[in-house]
Amino acid sequence: MPVECAPGRAPELLTDVQARARIVYGLTRTDWTQRRIGEFAGRSATTVNKVKANASAA
């Protein structure tokens, strides 16, 4: 994970690319819920679901 989007950085300061990197990282964690991933990335659980669906389709 890039340093600029690593844990500890406030989600509201993240760009869309950085938030997506956090979402992708969160999706690799089997113990994280979509809600937790969304909070980690500063995005909604719906956004997490969309990224997950796009990753599955690719």
Protein Blocks (a to p, Z undefined) as FASTA:
>chain_A
ZZklgghiafklpcfklmmmmmmmmmmpmkbcfklmmmmnopafklmmmmmmmmmmZZ
